[in-house]
């Protein structure tokens, strides 16, 4: 029979207490809130990173391939990828898809308003899954009819409101070149990505229109967008893509093309680490306070146990068992609170954000149970190790004085 564990059960939370009852409850509440905040912090930060990464990746791809030259404008120089480049992309098991694209600066004139945009041209191989998720109205371009598809366009909700346009409306787009050329286009869909630079700066149309305007060959393109299967392998795949390119081409990853967004996301990791450390400190301090008060409250019992021959190490185990029991209650309640709030937000989007500042209109949540398990284990281990020090107070208590203590 484990005597220390038996005595610990008898003086646990169920036992009658005097002045320590409130402190014990505060300690449990401190552990509960600390764990709940840590779970929420990790879930929110991971949700932010995933959602914003997906927004940027969905529109510009994971890796972009261009012609290697000194052209720094939005309109890239044309090229036709050779077999070395195409086979390198096809044979890479980490690449999900790739497709040609090009961009061309243009001006929309509609309802007496003028708006400058970049026309992004794509073809029938383009993966519409991401854009369809962000369609506000309408549909995507129909490439089954090449003539009809070249006259269709998708614009952002921002541009639509700015120019007072809706799905089905037509307008004249002036393409910037010498001499300038214009085309009448019909809106088939309106999307809302939520990233200001994209919503304000781009429209999506048929790449064949740009080829005709620029007098390009049928296979010429301004670039190739590559989508990968696992974003965690971005650097590795981007290096592989670059190493298999022909000499006249270059490539860059989405992290290199939009460094301001990914730098901001990396800073969020630092904030999360600081918050987790602070919450652990709060929980540990609460438990240390509770343990010291429990020891002082049971001074008389400690004296009797010492007089009966119990060792200091055994008495310390009694209070450590008791403290771990309280930590366990705090963890149980903290998991219920933290995961409960996570699932509530995940399914209801109750808490909203200002999209112009955060790129999202709600607080995103991404729960990984491995993270929750690690947070629970870390809290138990750290609290147990730290509580060993205050438990040493037991060895300083004199049996004679302790028995007289009231």
C-alpha positions, 0 to 999 in steps of 0.5 A: 500500500502506498501510504503517501498516496493514501494520506494525500487522498485524505487531505485532497480537495474533498477534505475540509479546509480552512483558509487554504480553500480559496487559495486552492481554488484560485490555483486550479483556476490559474492552471485552467485559464493558463492552459485554455489561453495556451490552447487558444493561442496555438490554435489561433496562430496556426489558423492565421498562418494556414488561412493567410498562406492559403489566400496568397498561395491560391492566387499566385501559386507556390513557385513562379517561373519567369524568363531570366532578364532585366524586365522589372515590370508587371508584364513579363517577357514571353518564353516557351518552356522546353522539354527540360523544364516541363519534364522536371515539373512533371516528374517531381512527385511533390508538384500537384499541378502547374499552368501558364499565366501572364499579366498585363497592365490595363485600365477599366473604364465603366460608369464614368469611373476609371480603375487601373488593374493588372490583367492576369491571363490563364488558360483551361489548365488553371485550377479553379478550386481556390477561386470558386471558394471565394466567389461572391457571385457568378462563375468562372471563365468557360474555356469550352468556347475559345471565342466566348472565353476570351471575352469573359473576365473575373473581377474582385468585389472591391473593383466591382463596388468601385466601378458600380459593376455586377455579374453580367455587366460589360465594360471597356478595358484599355490595355497599356501598350504602344499604341494602346488597345481596348477590348470589351469584356463581360463579367462572369464572376466576382471574387473576394480574396481578402488581401488588399493588394490582390483585390485592388490590383488584379482581374482574371481573364483568358491568356489568349487575349494577351497573346493576340494583343502582344502578337505572341505565338500560341505556346508563349507565356509570361510565366508558369505557376507551380502548386505543391502538395505539402507547403512545409516542403516549399524550400526543398521543392522550390530548389528542385524546380530551380535546379531543373530549369533551362538557363534562360529561366528563373524561379522564385517561391511565394515567400520570396515574392510576398516577403512582407506577409510571410515575415509578419506570419513568422513574427506571430510565432514569436508572440505565441512563444512569449505568451505560452511562457507567460501563461506557464509562469502564471500557472506555476506561481499559482501552484507554488502559492497553493502548495506552500499554504497547504504545507503551512496549514498541515504543519501540525500533521507534518509534526505528528508524521515526523514524530511517528518516524516518517521521512521528510521525502515521504512527507514531501511526496504527500504534498506533491501528490496533492499538488499534482492532483490539483494540477490535474483538475486544472488541466481537465477544466482547462482542456474543456474551456480551451477546446470548447472555445476553439470548436465554438469559434471554428463552427460559428465564427462568433468572433470577428476581425477587421479584414482590411487589417488582418486579411480575414473577417473572423478569428481562424482556428486550427486545432491539432490534438498533438499540440494539446497533448504536448501542452498538457504534458509540458504543464504537468512536467514543469509544475511537478519539477518546480513544486519540488523546491517549495516542498522542501519546506517540509524538512525545515519543520521541527516535529516538536514545534509543529505538534504545538502549532495551531 
